[in-house]
Amino acid sequence: MPGKPAFHARCGLSLDRAARLQSPCPLDHTLIARPGDDCPEAELVDPAASSAV
């Protein structure tokens, strides 16, 4: 979830858990919302960018 890390961290979102994601957004603004301690590895896709293909 893209956003301002300081604000979203206070709401329980994790920047550290998003470290292994590949994202069209800057990784320092990509956080994980679901609970857990895992650090998933995945490629995030921007639907607006992929709809032009």
Biopython code that builds the backbone (N, CA, C, O; Angstrom):
import numpy as np
from Bio.PDB.StructureBuilder import StructureBuilder

atoms = [
    (1, "MET", "N", (0.846, -1.164, 0.000)),
    (1, "MET", "CA", (0.000, 0.000, 0.000)),
    (1, "MET", "C", (0.897, 1.234, 0.000)),
    (1, "MET", "O", (1.652, 1.440, 0.950)),
    (2, "PRO", "N", (0.829, 2.063, -1.049)),
    (2, "PRO", "CA", (1.647, 3.266, -1.084)),
    (2, "PRO", "C", (1.137, 4.304, -0.074)),
    (2, "PRO", "O", (-0.056, 4.351, 0.223)),
    (3, "GLY", "N", (2.022, 5.109, 0.434)),
    (3, "GLY", "CA", (1.620, 6.154, 1.363)),
    (3, "GLY", "C", (2.787, 6.727, 2.127)),
    (3, "GLY", "O", (3.936, 6.347, 1.900)),
    (4, "LYS", "N", (2.499, 7.641, 3.033)),
    (4, "LYS", "CA", (3.535, 8.254, 3.847)),
    (4, "LYS", "C", (3.890, 7.315, 4.992)),
    (4, "LYS", "O", (3.051, 7.059, 5.855)),
    (5, "PRO", "N", (5.121, 6.793, 5.019)),
    (5, "PRO", "CA", (5.494, 5.763, 5.986)),
    (5, "PRO", "C", (5.260, 6.149, 7.449)),
    (5, "PRO", "O", (4.762, 5.320, 8.211)),
    (6, "ALA", "N", (5.590, 7.343, 7.863)),
    (6, "ALA", "CA", (5.448, 7.717, 9.275)),
    (6, "ALA", "C", (3.989, 7.653, 9.711)),
    (6, "ALA", "O", (3.695, 7.159, 10.800)),
    (7, "PHE", "N", (3.079, 8.138, 8.891)),
    (7, "PHE", "CA", (1.657, 8.103, 9.227)),
    (7, "PHE", "C", (1.141, 6.670, 9.268)),
    (7, "PHE", "O", (0.504, 6.263, 10.240)),
    (8, "HIS", "N", (1.412, 5.915, 8.226)),
    (8, "HIS", "CA", (0.864, 4.566, 8.126)),
    (8, "HIS", "C", (1.466, 3.613, 9.155)),
    (8, "HIS", "O", (0.782, 2.695, 9.605)),
    (9, "ALA", "N", (2.720, 3.805, 9.534)),
    (9, "ALA", "CA", (3.331, 2.952, 10.565)),
    (9, "ALA", "C", (2.570, 3.112, 11.878)),
    (9, "ALA", "O", (2.402, 2.144, 12.619)),
    (10, "ARG", "N", (2.117, 4.309, 12.167)),
    (10, "ARG", "CA", (1.321, 4.531, 13.387)),
    (10, "ARG", "C", (-0.015, 3.799, 13.322)),
    (10, "ARG", "O", (-0.632, 3.534, 14.354)),
    (11, "CYS", "N", (-0.458, 3.476, 12.118)),
    (11, "CYS", "CA", (-1.733, 2.771, 11.935)),
    (11, "CYS", "C", (-1.532, 1.255, 11.838)),
    (11, "CYS", "O", (-2.484, 0.524, 11.563)),
    (12, "GLY", "N", (-0.308, 0.777, 12.061)),
    (12, "GLY", "CA", (-0.042, -0.656, 12.078)),
    (12, "GLY", "C", (0.485, -1.237, 10.781)),
    (12, "GLY", "O", (0.630, -2.456, 10.681)),
    (13, "LEU", "N", (0.775, -0.424, 9.791)),
    (13, "LEU", "CA", (1.320, -0.924, 8.540)),
    (13, "LEU", "C", (2.839, -1.041, 8.668)),
    (13, "LEU", "O", (3.452, -0.320, 9.455)),
    (14, "SER", "N", (3.448, -1.941, 7.900)),
    (14, "SER", "CA", (4.867, -2.229, 8.062)),
    (14, "SER", "C", (5.672, -1.933, 6.803)),
    (14, "SER", "O", (5.405, -2.475, 5.730)),
    (15, "LEU", "N", (6.658, -1.064, 6.960)),
    (15, "LEU", "CA", (7.618, -0.786, 5.894)),
    (15, "LEU", "C", (8.660, -1.905, 5.827)),
    (15, "LEU", "O", (9.066, -2.306, 4.736)),
    (16, "ASP", "N", (9.096, -2.413, 6.985)),
    (16, "ASP", "CA", (10.110, -3.473, 7.025)),
    (16, "ASP", "C", (9.639, -4.733, 6.316)),
    (16, "ASP", "O", (10.417, -5.380, 5.616)),
    (17, "ARG", "N", (8.361, -5.088, 6.495)),
    (17, "ARG", "CA", (7.840, -6.313, 5.873)),
    (17, "ARG", "C", (7.724, -6.184, 4.360)),
    (17, "ARG", "O", (7.625, -7.196, 3.667)),
    (18, "ALA", "N", (7.735, -4.968, 3.832)),
    (18, "ALA", "CA", (7.616, -4.760, 2.387)),
    (18, "ALA", "C", (8.968, -4.727, 1.682)),
    (18, "ALA", "O", (9.025, -4.488, 0.476)),
    (19, "ALA", "N", (10.045, -4.960, 2.404)),
    (19, "ALA", "CA", (11.399, -4.811, 1.867)),
    (19, "ALA", "C", (11.699, -5.703, 0.663)),
    (19, "ALA", "O", (12.532, -5.343, -0.168)),
    (20, "ARG", "N", (11.042, -6.855, 0.552)),
    (20, "ARG", "CA", (11.338, -7.787, -0.546)),
    (20, "ARG", "C", (10.366, -7.652, -1.714)),
    (20, "ARG", "O", (10.392, -8.470, -2.634)),
    (21, "LEU", "N", (9.517, -6.641, -1.692)),
    (21, "LEU", "CA", (8.565, -6.435, -2.785)),
    (21, "LEU", "C", (9.225, -5.671, -3.928)),
    (21, "LEU", "O", (10.119, -4.853, -3.712)),
    (22, "GLN", "N", (8.772, -5.951, -5.133)),
    (22, "GLN", "CA", (9.142, -5.155, -6.302)),
    (22, "GLN", "C", (7.893, -4.354, -6.636)),
    (22, "GLN", "O", (6.816, -4.922, -6.820)),
    (23, "SER", "N", (8.036, -3.036, -6.715)),
    (23, "SER", "CA", (6.862, -2.186, -6.860)),
    (23, "SER", "C", (7.104, -1.063, -7.852)),
    (23, "SER", "O", (8.227, -0.570, -7.963)),
    (24, "PRO", "N", (6.052, -0.643, -8.590)),
    (24, "PRO", "CA", (6.184, 0.532, -9.446)),
    (24, "PRO", "C", (6.259, 1.811, -8.600)),
    (24, "PRO", "O", (6.653, 2.861, -9.108)),
    (25, "CYS", "N", (5.888, 1.732, -7.330)),
    (25, "CYS", "CA", (5.979, 2.872, -6.402)),
    (25, "CYS", "C", (7.321, 2.783, -5.672)),
    (25, "CYS", "O", (7.894, 1.698, -5.572)),
    (26, "PRO", "N", (7.822, 3.891, -5.170)),
    (26, "PRO", "CA", (9.055, 3.821, -4.379)),
    (26, "PRO", "C", (8.852, 2.890, -3.177)),
    (26, "PRO", "O", (7.828, 2.963, -2.497)),
    (27, "LEU", "N", (9.829, 2.019, -2.919)),
    (27, "LEU", "CA", (9.677, 1.064, -1.823)),
    (27, "LEU", "C", (9.602, 1.739, -0.466)),
    (27, "LEU", "O", (9.042, 1.168, 0.469)),
    (28, "ASP", "N", (10.152, 2.938, -0.334)),
    (28, "ASP", "CA", (10.044, 3.613, 0.956)),
    (28, "ASP", "C", (8.643, 4.171, 1.190)),
    (28, "ASP", "O", (8.365, 4.735, 2.248)),
    (29, "HIS", "N", (7.756, 4.012, 0.194)),
    (29, "HIS", "CA", (6.355, 4.404, 0.341)),
    (29, "HIS", "C", (5.422, 3.218, 0.102)),
    (29, "HIS", "O", (4.237, 3.405, -0.174)),
    (30, "THR", "N", (5.954, 1.994, 0.207)),
    (30, "THR", "CA", (5.157, 0.786, 0.010)),
    (30, "THR", "C", (5.147, 0.021, 1.322)),
    (30, "THR", "O", (6.204, -0.363, 1.822)),
    (31, "LEU", "N", (3.974, -0.205, 1.884)),
    (31, "LEU", "CA", (3.843, -0.851, 3.187)),
    (31, "LEU", "C", (2.887, -2.028, 3.090)),
    (31, "LEU", "O", (2.100, -2.121, 2.147)),
    (32, "ILE", "N", (2.955, -2.929, 4.066)),
    (32, "ILE", "CA", (2.070, -4.091, 4.114)),
    (32, "ILE", "C", (1.036, -3.881, 5.209)),
    (32, "ILE", "O", (1.376, -3.515, 6.334)),
    (33, "ALA", "N", (-0.232, -4.116, 4.872)),
    (33, "ALA", "CA", (-1.323, -3.850, 5.796)),
    (33, "ALA", "C", (-1.719, -5.058, 6.630)),
    (33, "ALA", "O", (-2.156, -4.883, 7.768)),
    (34, "ARG", "N", (-1.588, -6.247, 6.126)),
    (34, "ARG", "CA", (-2.080, -7.398, 6.878)),
    (34, "ARG", "C", (-1.150, -7.753, 8.028)),
    (34, "ARG", "O", (0.053, -7.510, 7.939)),
    (35, "PRO", "N", (-1.679, -8.319, 9.101)),
    (35, "PRO", "CA", (-0.852, -8.688, 10.247)),
    (35, "PRO", "C", (0.105, -9.832, 9.908)),
    (35, "PRO", "O", (-0.171, -10.629, 9.011)),
    (36, "GLY", "N", (1.202, -9.912, 10.608)),
    (36, "GLY", "CA", (2.162, -11.008, 10.450)),
    (36, "GLY", "C", (3.587, -10.530, 10.626)),
    (36, "GLY", "O", (3.841, -9.336, 10.783)),
    (37, "ASP", "N", (4.526, -11.484, 10.599)),
    (37, "ASP", "CA", (5.936, -11.107, 10.687)),
    (37, "ASP", "C", (6.696, -11.555, 9.452)),
    (37, "ASP", "O", (7.910, -11.366, 9.373)),
    (38, "ASP", "N", (6.004, -12.147, 8.484)),
    (38, "ASP", "CA", (6.691, -12.591, 7.274)),
    (38, "ASP", "C", (7.120, -11.392, 6.438)),
    (38, "ASP", "O", (6.667, -10.266, 6.648)),
    (39, "CYS", "N", (7.991, -11.661, 5.499)),
    (39, "CYS", "CA", (8.497, -10.632, 4.593)),
    (39, "CYS", "C", (8.323, -11.192, 3.172)),
    (39, "CYS", "O", (9.278, -11.701, 2.585)),
    (40, "PRO", "N", (7.095, -11.097, 2.617)),
    (40, "PRO", "CA", (6.810, -11.751, 1.341)),
    (40, "PRO", "C", (7.627, -11.177, 0.185)),
    (40, "PRO", "O", (8.045, -10.019, 0.196)),
    (41, "GLU", "N", (7.832, -12.024, -0.798)),
    (41, "GLU", "CA", (8.528, -11.619, -2.016)),
    (41, "GLU", "C", (7.501, -11.677, -3.144)),
    (41, "GLU", "O", (6.944, -12.737, -3.429)),
    (42, "ALA", "N", (7.255, -10.531, -3.784)),
    (42, "ALA", "CA", (6.262, -10.473, -4.854)),
    (42, "ALA", "C", (6.502, -9.240, -5.708)),
    (42, "ALA", "O", (7.168, -8.294, -5.287)),
    (43, "GLU", "N", (5.952, -9.265, -6.911)),
    (43, "GLU", "CA", (6.012, -8.096, -7.787)),
    (43, "GLU", "C", (4.627, -7.464, -7.817)),
    (43, "GLU", "O", (3.648, -8.113, -8.185)),
    (44, "LEU", "N", (4.551, -6.200, -7.430)),
    (44, "LEU", "CA", (3.291, -5.473, -7.451)),
    (44, "LEU", "C", (3.117, -4.837, -8.825)),
    (44, "LEU", "O", (4.088, -4.385, -9.431)),
    (45, "VAL", "N", (1.886, -4.801, -9.313)),
    (45, "VAL", "CA", (1.596, -4.268, -10.637)),
    (45, "VAL", "C", (0.647, -3.090, -10.497)),
    (45, "VAL", "O", (-0.331, -3.157, -9.753)),
    (46, "ASP", "N", (0.936, -2.017, -11.209)),
    (46, "ASP", "CA", (0.070, -0.851, -11.226)),
    (46, "ASP", "C", (-1.024, -1.093, -12.265)),
    (46, "ASP", "O", (-0.724, -1.128, -13.458)),
    (47, "PRO", "N", (-2.283, -1.262, -11.850)),
    (47, "PRO", "CA", (-3.344, -1.562, -12.804)),
    (47, "PRO", "C", (-3.509, -0.507, -13.894)),
    (47, "PRO", "O", (-3.829, -0.844, -15.034)),
    (48, "ALA", "N", (-3.296, 0.752, -13.561)),
    (48, "ALA", "CA", (-3.413, 1.816, -14.570)),
    (48, "ALA", "C", (-2.359, 1.656, -15.654)),
    (48, "ALA", "O", (-2.652, 1.854, -16.833)),
    (49, "ALA", "N", (-1.145, 1.302, -15.276)),
    (49, "ALA", "CA", (-0.072, 1.137, -16.246)),
    (49, "ALA", "C", (-0.291, -0.128, -17.091)),
    (49, "ALA", "O", (-0.018, -0.112, -18.291)),
    (50, "SER", "N", (-0.770, -1.202, -16.497)),
    (50, "SER", "CA", (-0.929, -2.442, -17.255)),
    (50, "SER", "C", (-2.174, -2.416, -18.139)),
    (50, "SER", "O", (-2.257, -3.212, -19.073)),
    (51, "SER", "N", (-3.133, -1.545, -17.889)),
    (51, "SER", "CA", (-4.324, -1.518, -18.726)),
    (51, "SER", "C", (-4.040, -0.906, -20.095)),
    (51, "SER", "O", (-4.844, -1.067, -21.013)),
    (52, "ALA", "N", (-2.922, -0.211, -20.251)),
    (52, "ALA", "CA", (-2.566, 0.379, -21.541)),
    (52, "ALA", "C", (-1.914, -0.641, -22.462)),
    (52, "ALA", "O", (-1.698, -0.347, -23.638)),
    (53, "VAL", "N", (-1.593, -1.833, -21.963)),
    (53, "VAL", "CA", (-0.900, -2.844, -22.758)),
    (53, "VAL", "C", (-1.854, -3.562, -23.655)),
    (53, "VAL", "O", (-1.448, -4.453, -24.402)),
]
sb = StructureBuilder()
sb.init_structure("model")
sb.init_model(0)
sb.init_chain("A")
sb.init_seg("    ")
for serial, (resi, resn, name, xyz) in enumerate(atoms, 1):
    if name == "N":
        sb.init_residue(resn, " ", resi, " ")
    sb.init_atom(name, np.array(xyz, "f"), 0.0, 1.0, " ", f" {name:<3s}", serial, name[0])
structure = sb.get_structure()
